[in-house]
Amino acid sequence: MSPRALSPAAVRALTAQETGEIFLMCVTIDHDDLAAPLCFVNNTEPIVRHGTTFYGWPFEVALPDEREDALPMPQLRIDNVDRRILEGIRALTSAPTVTLEVVLASALDAPEPEAGPATVSLRGIDYDALTITGTLAPEDVLNEPAMQYSFTPDRFPGLFP
């Protein structure tokens, strides 16, 4: 897999000694049980990207330690300052889907984000009076069957004496 090509504006911002460019992280929480996806941007004011309003909301994605014996499991922490978010998440019967994107504030409607979209599941949701926290888990491909069929005497009688 080749590395993602950044836009010229992003390359200038990342390599400049000083820049006025702002990188924004957008998160979309979606589920069939939600009336509409919950869209947030880590910003002080809302933005509109491709016709979708992302509301300015404090949140962070805590990156995991890199360990050889475990899959990386980042954490999503959202400030719990509006009861509607927690009520919406509590009502879900299964894990919601979370999509993360990084965009430039000066190019909100660029066809591609600077990083992402990364789509994962939000699992192990925990909350208190201040924050809602959940683990961002990728699709569980390690527990998928490796073969389409199981080698049983019914399907493959020639393998069994």
CNS distance restraints for C-alpha pairs under 8 A (distance, minus, plus):
assign (resid   4 and name CA) (resid 115 and name CA) 7.68 0.50 0.50
assign (resid   6 and name CA) (resid  10 and name CA) 6.03 0.50 0.50
assign (resid   6 and name CA) (resid  11 and name CA) 6.26 0.50 0.50
assign (resid   6 and name CA) (resid 114 and name CA) 5.83 0.50 0.50
assign (resid   7 and name CA) (resid  11 and name CA) 6.34 0.50 0.50
assign (resid   7 and name CA) (resid 114 and name CA) 6.98 0.50 0.50
assign (resid   8 and name CA) (resid  12 and name CA) 6.17 0.50 0.50
assign (resid   9 and name CA) (resid  13 and name CA) 6.17 0.50 0.50
assign (resid  10 and name CA) (resid  14 and name CA) 6.06 0.50 0.50
assign (resid  10 and name CA) (resid 104 and name CA) 7.37 0.50 0.50
assign (resid  10 and name CA) (resid 114 and name CA) 7.45 0.50 0.50
assign (resid  11 and name CA) (resid  15 and name CA) 6.05 0.50 0.50
assign (resid  12 and name CA) (resid  16 and name CA) 5.77 0.50 0.50
assign (resid  13 and name CA) (resid  18 and name CA) 7.66 0.50 0.50
assign (resid  13 and name CA) (resid  19 and name CA) 5.58 0.50 0.50
assign (resid  13 and name CA) (resid  20 and name CA) 7.74 0.50 0.50
assign (resid  13 and name CA) (resid  21 and name CA) 6.08 0.50 0.50
assign (resid  21 and name CA) (resid 104 and name CA) 7.07 0.50 0.50
assign (resid  21 and name CA) (resid 105 and name CA) 7.02 0.50 0.50
assign (resid  21 and name CA) (resid 106 and name CA) 7.16 0.50 0.50
assign (resid  22 and name CA) (resid 104 and name CA) 5.84 0.50 0.50
assign (resid  22 and name CA) (resid 105 and name CA) 5.43 0.50 0.50
assign (resid  22 and name CA) (resid 106 and name CA) 7.57 0.50 0.50
assign (resid  23 and name CA) (resid 102 and name CA) 6.51 0.50 0.50
assign (resid  23 and name CA) (resid 103 and name CA) 5.72 0.50 0.50
assign (resid  23 and name CA) (resid 104 and name CA) 4.74 0.50 0.50
assign (resid  23 and name CA) (resid 105 and name CA) 6.17 0.50 0.50
assign (resid  24 and name CA) (resid  41 and name CA) 6.68 0.50 0.50
assign (resid  24 and name CA) (resid  42 and name CA) 6.21 0.50 0.50
assign (resid  24 and name CA) (resid  43 and name CA) 7.02 0.50 0.50
assign (resid  24 and name CA) (resid 102 and name CA) 5.52 0.50 0.50
assign (resid  24 and name CA) (resid 103 and name CA) 5.29 0.50 0.50
assign (resid  24 and name CA) (resid 104 and name CA) 6.05 0.50 0.50
assign (resid  24 and name CA) (resid 105 and name CA) 6.39 0.50 0.50
assign (resid  25 and name CA) (resid  41 and name CA) 5.72 0.50 0.50
assign (resid  25 and name CA) (resid  42 and name CA) 5.70 0.50 0.50
assign (resid  25 and name CA) (resid 100 and name CA) 7.01 0.50 0.50
assign (resid  25 and name CA) (resid 101 and name CA) 5.68 0.50 0.50
assign (resid  25 and name CA) (resid 102 and name CA) 4.44 0.50 0.50
assign (resid  25 and name CA) (resid 103 and name CA) 6.45 0.50 0.50
assign (resid  26 and name CA) (resid  39 and name CA) 7.29 0.50 0.50
assign (resid  26 and name CA) (resid  40 and name CA) 5.78 0.50 0.50
assign (resid  26 and name CA) (resid  41 and name CA) 4.43 0.50 0.50
assign (resid  26 and name CA) (resid  42 and name CA) 6.69 0.50 0.50
assign (resid  26 and name CA) (resid  54 and name CA) 7.19 0.50 0.50
assign (resid  26 and name CA) (resid 100 and name CA) 5.77 0.50 0.50
assign (resid  26 and name CA) (resid 101 and name CA) 5.16 0.50 0.50
assign (resid  26 and name CA) (resid 102 and name CA) 6.17 0.50 0.50
assign (resid  26 and name CA) (resid 103 and name CA) 7.53 0.50 0.50
assign (resid  27 and name CA) (resid  39 and name CA) 5.82 0.50 0.50
assign (resid  27 and name CA) (resid  40 and name CA) 5.32 0.50 0.50
assign (resid  27 and name CA) (resid  41 and name CA) 6.32 0.50 0.50
assign (resid  27 and name CA) (resid  98 and name CA) 6.69 0.50 0.50
assign (resid  27 and name CA) (resid  99 and name CA) 5.61 0.50 0.50
assign (resid  27 and name CA) (resid 100 and name CA) 4.74 0.50 0.50
assign (resid  27 and name CA) (resid 101 and name CA) 6.61 0.50 0.50
assign (resid  28 and name CA) (resid  37 and name CA) 6.42 0.50 0.50
assign (resid  28 and name CA) (resid  38 and name CA) 5.62 0.50 0.50
assign (resid  28 and name CA) (resid  39 and name CA) 4.46 0.50 0.50
assign (resid  28 and name CA) (resid  40 and name CA) 6.46 0.50 0.50
assign (resid  28 and name CA) (resid  97 and name CA) 7.97 0.50 0.50
assign (resid  28 and name CA) (resid  98 and name CA) 5.51 0.50 0.50
assign (resid  28 and name CA) (resid  99 and name CA) 5.10 0.50 0.50
assign (resid  28 and name CA) (resid 100 and name CA) 6.71 0.50 0.50
assign (resid  29 and name CA) (resid  37 and name CA) 5.60 0.50 0.50
assign (resid  29 and name CA) (resid  38 and name CA) 5.00 0.50 0.50
assign (resid  29 and name CA) (resid  39 and name CA) 6.44 0.50 0.50
assign (resid  29 and name CA) (resid  96 and name CA) 6.43 0.50 0.50
assign (resid  29 and name CA) (resid  97 and name CA) 5.73 0.50 0.50
assign (resid  29 and name CA) (resid  98 and name CA) 4.62 0.50 0.50
assign (resid  29 and name CA) (resid  99 and name CA) 6.69 0.50 0.50
assign (resid  30 and name CA) (resid  34 and name CA) 6.85 0.50 0.50
assign (resid  30 and name CA) (resid  36 and name CA) 7.40 0.50 0.50
assign (resid  30 and name CA) (resid  37 and name CA) 4.60 0.50 0.50
assign (resid  30 and name CA) (resid  38 and name CA) 6.49 0.50 0.50
assign (resid  30 and name CA) (resid  96 and name CA) 5.65 0.50 0.50
assign (resid  30 and name CA) (resid  97 and name CA) 5.21 0.50 0.50
assign (resid  30 and name CA) (resid  98 and name CA) 6.42 0.50 0.50
assign (resid  31 and name CA) (resid  37 and name CA) 7.09 0.50 0.50
assign (resid  31 and name CA) (resid  92 and name CA) 7.66 0.50 0.50
assign (resid  31 and name CA) (resid  95 and name CA) 7.80 0.50 0.50
assign (resid  31 and name CA) (resid  96 and name CA) 4.97 0.50 0.50
assign (resid  31 and name CA) (resid  97 and name CA) 6.28 0.50 0.50
assign (resid  33 and name CA) (resid  91 and name CA) 7.85 0.50 0.50
assign (resid  33 and name CA) (resid  92 and name CA) 6.24 0.50 0.50
assign (resid  33 and name CA) (resid  93 and name CA) 7.87 0.50 0.50
assign (resid  34 and name CA) (resid  88 and name CA) 6.97 0.50 0.50
assign (resid  34 and name CA) (resid  92 and name CA) 7.74 0.50 0.50
assign (resid  39 and name CA) (resid  53 and name CA) 6.95 0.50 0.50
assign (resid  39 and name CA) (resid  54 and name CA) 4.73 0.50 0.50
assign (resid  39 and name CA) (resid  55 and name CA) 6.27 0.50 0.50
assign (resid  40 and name CA) (resid  46 and name CA) 7.99 0.50 0.50
assign (resid  40 and name CA) (resid  54 and name CA) 4.59 0.50 0.50
assign (resid  40 and name CA) (resid  55 and name CA) 4.68 0.50 0.50
assign (resid  40 and name CA) (resid  56 and name CA) 5.89 0.50 0.50
assign (resid  40 and name CA) (resid  57 and name CA) 5.86 0.50 0.50
assign (resid  41 and name CA) (resid  46 and name CA) 7.06 0.50 0.50
assign (resid  41 and name CA) (resid  47 and name CA) 7.47 0.50 0.50
assign (resid  41 and name CA) (resid  54 and name CA) 5.48 0.50 0.50
assign (resid  41 and name CA) (resid  55 and name CA) 5.81 0.50 0.50
assign (resid  41 and name CA) (resid  56 and name CA) 5.04 0.50 0.50
assign (resid  41 and name CA) (resid  57 and name CA) 5.96 0.50 0.50
assign (resid  41 and name CA) (resid  58 and name CA) 7.82 0.50 0.50
assign (resid  42 and name CA) (resid  56 and name CA) 5.89 0.50 0.50
assign (resid  42 and name CA) (resid  57 and name CA) 5.53 0.50 0.50
assign (resid  42 and name CA) (resid  58 and name CA) 5.50 0.50 0.50
assign (resid  42 and name CA) (resid  59 and name CA) 6.11 0.50 0.50
assign (resid  42 and name CA) (resid  60 and name CA) 7.69 0.50 0.50
assign (resid  43 and name CA) (resid  56 and name CA) 4.78 0.50 0.50
assign (resid  43 and name CA) (resid  57 and name CA) 6.24 0.50 0.50
assign (resid  43 and name CA) (resid  58 and name CA) 7.04 0.50 0.50
assign (resid  44 and name CA) (resid  56 and name CA) 5.06 0.50 0.50
assign (resid  44 and name CA) (resid  57 and name CA) 6.78 0.50 0.50
assign (resid  44 and name CA) (resid  58 and name CA) 7.93 0.50 0.50
assign (resid  45 and name CA) (resid  55 and name CA) 6.74 0.50 0.50
assign (resid  45 and name CA) (resid  56 and name CA) 4.55 0.50 0.50
assign (resid  45 and name CA) (resid  57 and name CA) 7.90 0.50 0.50
assign (resid  46 and name CA) (resid  53 and name CA) 6.75 0.50 0.50
assign (resid  46 and name CA) (resid  54 and name CA) 5.51 0.50 0.50
assign (resid  46 and name CA) (resid  55 and name CA) 4.26 0.50 0.50
assign (resid  46 and name CA) (resid  56 and name CA) 4.53 0.50 0.50
assign (resid  47 and name CA) (resid  53 and name CA) 5.78 0.50 0.50
assign (resid  47 and name CA) (resid  54 and name CA) 5.33 0.50 0.50
assign (resid  47 and name CA) (resid  55 and name CA) 6.61 0.50 0.50
assign (resid  47 and name CA) (resid  56 and name CA) 7.42 0.50 0.50
assign (resid  48 and name CA) (resid  52 and name CA) 5.40 0.50 0.50
assign (resid  48 and name CA) (resid  53 and name CA) 4.42 0.50 0.50
assign (resid  48 and name CA) (resid  54 and name CA) 6.08 0.50 0.50
assign (resid  48 and name CA) (resid 108 and name CA) 7.32 0.50 0.50
assign (resid  49 and name CA) (resid  53 and name CA) 6.49 0.50 0.50
assign (resid  49 and name CA) (resid  54 and name CA) 7.38 0.50 0.50
assign (resid  49 and name CA) (resid 108 and name CA) 5.44 0.50 0.50
assign (resid  49 and name CA) (resid 109 and name CA) 5.49 0.50 0.50
assign (resid  50 and name CA) (resid 108 and name CA) 7.78 0.50 0.50
assign (resid  50 and name CA) (resid 109 and name CA) 5.67 0.50 0.50
assign (resid  57 and name CA) (resid  78 and name CA) 7.89 0.50 0.50
assign (resid  57 and name CA) (resid  79 and name CA) 7.58 0.50 0.50
assign (resid  58 and name CA) (resid  78 and name CA) 6.38 0.50 0.50
assign (resid  58 and name CA) (resid  79 and name CA) 5.87 0.50 0.50
assign (resid  59 and name CA) (resid  76 and name CA) 7.31 0.50 0.50
assign (resid  59 and name CA) (resid  77 and name CA) 5.47 0.50 0.50
assign (resid  59 and name CA) (resid  78 and name CA) 4.31 0.50 0.50
assign (resid  59 and name CA) (resid  79 and name CA) 6.04 0.50 0.50
assign (resid  60 and name CA) (resid  76 and name CA) 5.96 0.50 0.50
assign (resid  60 and name CA) (resid  77 and name CA) 5.35 0.50 0.50
assign (resid  60 and name CA) (resid  78 and name CA) 6.68 0.50 0.50
assign (resid  61 and name CA) (resid  74 and name CA) 6.68 0.50 0.50
assign (resid  61 and name CA) (resid  75 and name CA) 5.63 0.50 0.50
assign (resid  61 and name CA) (resid  76 and name CA) 4.65 0.50 0.50
assign (resid  61 and name CA) (resid  77 and name CA) 6.40 0.50 0.50
assign (resid  62 and name CA) (resid  74 and name CA) 5.60 0.50 0.50
assign (resid  62 and name CA) (resid  75 and name CA) 5.05 0.50 0.50
assign (resid  62 and name CA) (resid  76 and name CA) 6.40 0.50 0.50
assign (resid  62 and name CA) (resid  77 and name CA) 7.66 0.50 0.50
assign (resid  63 and name CA) (resid  73 and name CA) 7.55 0.50 0.50
assign (resid  63 and name CA) (resid  74 and name CA) 4.75 0.50 0.50
assign (resid  63 and name CA) (resid  75 and name CA) 6.72 0.50 0.50
assign (resid  64 and name CA) (resid  72 and name CA) 5.70 0.50 0.50
assign (resid  64 and name CA) (resid  73 and name CA) 5.83 0.50 0.50
assign (resid  64 and name CA) (resid  74 and name CA) 5.04 0.50 0.50
assign (resid  64 and name CA) (resid  75 and name CA) 7.56 0.50 0.50
assign (resid  65 and name CA) (resid  72 and name CA) 6.96 0.50 0.50
assign (resid  66 and name CA) (resid  72 and name CA) 6.47 0.50 0.50
assign (resid  67 and name CA) (resid  71 and name CA) 7.41 0.50 0.50
assign (resid  67 and name CA) (resid  72 and name CA) 7.42 0.50 0.50
assign (resid  73 and name CA) (resid 135 and name CA) 6.25 0.50 0.50
assign (resid  73 and name CA) (resid 136 and name CA) 5.99 0.50 0.50
assign (resid  73 and name CA) (resid 137 and name CA) 6.04 0.50 0.50
assign (resid  74 and name CA) (resid 135 and name CA) 5.98 0.50 0.50
assign (resid  74 and name CA) (resid 136 and name CA) 5.44 0.50 0.50
assign (resid  74 and name CA) (resid 137 and name CA) 7.56 0.50 0.50
assign (resid  75 and name CA) (resid 133 and name CA) 6.77 0.50 0.50
assign (resid  75 and name CA) (resid 134 and name CA) 5.67 0.50 0.50
assign (resid  75 and name CA) (resid 135 and name CA) 4.58 0.50 0.50
assign (resid  75 and name CA) (resid 136 and name CA) 5.73 0.50 0.50
assign (resid  76 and name CA) (resid 133 and name CA) 5.60 0.50 0.50
assign (resid  76 and name CA) (resid 134 and name CA) 5.39 0.50 0.50
assign (resid  76 and name CA) (resid 135 and name CA) 6.28 0.50 0.50
assign (resid  76 and name CA) (resid 136 and name CA) 6.65 0.50 0.50
assign (resid  77 and name CA) (resid 131 and name CA) 6.39 0.50 0.50
assign (resid  77 and name CA) (resid 132 and name CA) 5.63 0.50 0.50
assign (resid  77 and name CA) (resid 133 and name CA) 4.49 0.50 0.50
assign (resid  77 and name CA) (resid 134 and name CA) 6.76 0.50 0.50
assign (resid  78 and name CA) (resid 131 and name CA) 5.59 0.50 0.50
assign (resid  78 and name CA) (resid 132 and name CA) 5.16 0.50 0.50
assign (resid  78 and name CA) (resid 133 and name CA) 6.50 0.50 0.50
assign (resid  79 and name CA) (resid 130 and name CA) 5.98 0.50 0.50
assign (resid  79 and name CA) (resid 131 and name CA) 4.54 0.50 0.50
assign (resid  79 and name CA) (resid 132 and name CA) 6.32 0.50 0.50
assign (resid  80 and name CA) (resid  85 and name CA) 7.48 0.50 0.50
assign (resid  80 and name CA) (resid  86 and name CA) 7.25 0.50 0.50
assign (resid  80 and name CA) (resid 127 and name CA) 7.99 0.50 0.50
assign (resid  80 and name CA) (resid 128 and name CA) 7.77 0.50 0.50
assign (resid  80 and name CA) (resid 129 and name CA) 6.57 0.50 0.50
assign (resid  80 and name CA) (resid 130 and name CA) 5.04 0.50 0.50
assign (resid  80 and name CA) (resid 131 and name CA) 4.61 0.50 0.50
assign (resid  80 and name CA) (resid 132 and name CA) 5.89 0.50 0.50
assign (resid  81 and name CA) (resid 130 and name CA) 6.90 0.50 0.50
assign (resid  81 and name CA) (resid 131 and name CA) 7.96 0.50 0.50
assign (resid  82 and name CA) (resid  86 and name CA) 7.58 0.50 0.50
assign (resid  83 and name CA) (resid  87 and name CA) 6.13 0.50 0.50
assign (resid  84 and name CA) (resid  88 and name CA) 6.01 0.50 0.50
assign (resid  85 and name CA) (resid  89 and name CA) 6.25 0.50 0.50
assign (resid  86 and name CA) (resid  90 and name CA) 5.90 0.50 0.50
assign (resid  86 and name CA) (resid 132 and name CA) 7.54 0.50 0.50
assign (resid  87 and name CA) (resid  91 and name CA) 6.27 0.50 0.50
assign (resid  88 and name CA) (resid  92 and name CA) 6.95 0.50 0.50
assign (resid  92 and name CA) (resid  96 and name CA) 7.53 0.50 0.50
assign (resid  95 and name CA) (resid 121 and name CA) 6.07 0.50 0.50
assign (resid  95 and name CA) (resid 122 and name CA) 5.66 0.50 0.50
assign (resid  95 and name CA) (resid 123 and name CA) 5.76 0.50 0.50
assign (resid  96 and name CA) (resid 121 and name CA) 5.81 0.50 0.50
assign (resid  96 and name CA) (resid 122 and name CA) 5.61 0.50 0.50
assign (resid  96 and name CA) (resid 123 and name CA) 7.81 0.50 0.50
assign (resid  97 and name CA) (resid 119 and name CA) 6.78 0.50 0.50
assign (resid  97 and name CA) (resid 120 and name CA) 5.80 0.50 0.50
assign (resid  97 and name CA) (resid 121 and name CA) 4.62 0.50 0.50
assign (resid  97 and name CA) (resid 122 and name CA) 6.18 0.50 0.50
assign (resid  98 and name CA) (resid 119 and name CA) 5.61 0.50 0.50
assign (resid  98 and name CA) (resid 120 and name CA) 5.33 0.50 0.50
assign (resid  98 and name CA) (resid 121 and name CA) 5.77 0.50 0.50
assign (resid  98 and name CA) (resid 122 and name CA) 6.34 0.50 0.50
assign (resid  98 and name CA) (resid 136 and name CA) 7.77 0.50 0.50
assign (resid  99 and name CA) (resid 117 and name CA) 6.13 0.50 0.50
assign (resid  99 and name CA) (resid 118 and name CA) 5.45 0.50 0.50
assign (resid  99 and name CA) (resid 119 and name CA) 4.39 0.50 0.50
assign (resid  99 and name CA) (resid 120 and name CA) 6.50 0.50 0.50
assign (resid 100 and name CA) (resid 116 and name CA) 6.23 0.50 0.50
assign (resid 100 and name CA) (resid 117 and name CA) 5.45 0.50 0.50
assign (resid 100 and name CA) (resid 118 and name CA) 5.19 0.50 0.50
assign (resid 100 and name CA) (resid 119 and name CA) 6.56 0.50 0.50
assign (resid 101 and name CA) (resid 113 and name CA) 6.19 0.50 0.50
assign (resid 101 and name CA) (resid 114 and name CA) 7.51 0.50 0.50
assign (resid 101 and name CA) (resid 115 and name CA) 5.72 0.50 0.50
assign (resid 101 and name CA) (resid 116 and name CA) 4.68 0.50 0.50
assign (resid 101 and name CA) (resid 117 and name CA) 4.86 0.50 0.50
assign (resid 101 and name CA) (resid 118 and name CA) 6.76 0.50 0.50
assign (resid 102 and name CA) (resid 113 and name CA) 5.82 0.50 0.50
assign (resid 102 and name CA) (resid 114 and name CA) 5.52 0.50 0.50
assign (resid 102 and name CA) (resid 115 and name CA) 4.99 0.50 0.50
assign (resid 102 and name CA) (resid 116 and name CA) 6.53 0.50 0.50
assign (resid 102 and name CA) (resid 117 and name CA) 7.95 0.50 0.50
assign (resid 103 and name CA) (resid 107 and name CA) 7.15 0.50 0.50
assign (resid 103 and name CA) (resid 108 and name CA) 6.38 0.50 0.50
assign (resid 103 and name CA) (resid 113 and name CA) 5.02 0.50 0.50
assign (resid 103 and name CA) (resid 114 and name CA) 5.33 0.50 0.50
assign (resid 103 and name CA) (resid 115 and name CA) 7.15 0.50 0.50
assign (resid 104 and name CA) (resid 108 and name CA) 6.14 0.50 0.50
assign (resid 104 and name CA) (resid 113 and name CA) 7.83 0.50 0.50
assign (resid 104 and name CA) (resid 114 and name CA) 7.21 0.50 0.50
assign (resid 113 and name CA) (resid 117 and name CA) 7.16 0.50 0.50
assign (resid 119 and name CA) (resid 138 and name CA) 7.47 0.50 0.50
assign (resid 120 and name CA) (resid 136 and name CA) 5.93 0.50 0.50
assign (resid 120 and name CA) (resid 137 and name CA) 5.56 0.50 0.50
assign (resid 120 and name CA) (resid 138 and name CA) 4.74 0.50 0.50
assign (resid 120 and name CA) (resid 139 and name CA) 6.68 0.50 0.50
assign (resid 121 and name CA) (resid 135 and name CA) 7.93 0.50 0.50
assign (resid 121 and name CA) (resid 136 and name CA) 5.61 0.50 0.50
assign (resid 121 and name CA) (resid 137 and name CA) 5.16 0.50 0.50
assign (resid 121 and name CA) (resid 138 and name CA) 6.21 0.50 0.50
assign (resid 121 and name CA) (resid 139 and name CA) 7.33 0.50 0.50
assign (resid 122 and name CA) (resid 134 and name CA) 5.81 0.50 0.50
assign (resid 122 and name CA) (resid 135 and name CA) 5.60 0.50 0.50
assign (resid 122 and name CA) (resid 136 and name CA) 4.89 0.50 0.50
assign (resid 122 and name CA) (resid 137 and name CA) 6.35 0.50 0.50
assign (resid 123 and name CA) (resid 134 and name CA) 5.64 0.50 0.50
assign (resid 123 and name CA) (resid 135 and name CA) 5.13 0.50 0.50
assign (resid 123 and name CA) (resid 136 and name CA) 6.41 0.50 0.50
assign (resid 123 and name CA) (resid 137 and name CA) 6.70 0.50 0.50
assign (resid 124 and name CA) (resid 134 and name CA) 5.33 0.50 0.50
assign (resid 124 and name CA) (resid 135 and name CA) 5.86 0.50 0.50
assign (resid 125 and name CA) (resid 132 and name CA) 7.07 0.50 0.50
assign (resid 125 and name CA) (resid 133 and name CA) 5.62 0.50 0.50
assign (resid 125 and name CA) (resid 134 and name CA) 4.22 0.50 0.50
assign (resid 125 and name CA) (resid 135 and name CA) 7.00 0.50 0.50
assign (resid 126 and name CA) (resid 132 and name CA) 5.92 0.50 0.50
assign (resid 126 and name CA) (resid 133 and name CA) 5.23 0.50 0.50
assign (resid 126 and name CA) (resid 134 and name CA) 6.20 0.50 0.50
assign (resid 127 and name CA) (resid 131 and name CA) 5.69 0.50 0.50
assign (resid 127 and name CA) (resid 132 and name CA) 4.29 0.50 0.50
assign (resid 127 and name CA) (resid 133 and name CA) 5.98 0.50 0.50
assign (resid 128 and name CA) (resid 132 and name CA) 6.63 0.50 0.50
assign (resid 140 and name CA) (resid 144 and name CA) 7.16 0.50 0.50
assign (resid 150 and name CA) (resid 155 and name CA) 7.93 0.50 0.50
assign (resid 151 and name CA) (resid 155 and name CA) 6.64 0.50 0.50
assign (resid 151 and name CA) (resid 156 and name CA) 6.15 0.50 0.50
assign (resid 152 and name CA) (resid 156 and name CA) 5.91 0.50 0.50
assign (resid 152 and name CA) (resid 157 and name CA) 7.48 0.50 0.50
assign (resid 153 and name CA) (resid 157 and name CA) 4.61 0.50 0.50
assign (resid 153 and name CA) (resid 158 and name CA) 7.87 0.50 0.50
assign (resid 153 and name CA) (resid 159 and name CA) 7.32 0.50 0.50
assign (resid 153 and name CA) (resid 160 and name CA) 6.19 0.50 0.50
assign (resid 156 and name CA) (resid 160 and name CA) 7.54 0.50 0.50
assign (resid 157 and name CA) (resid 161 and name CA) 7.89 0.50 0.50
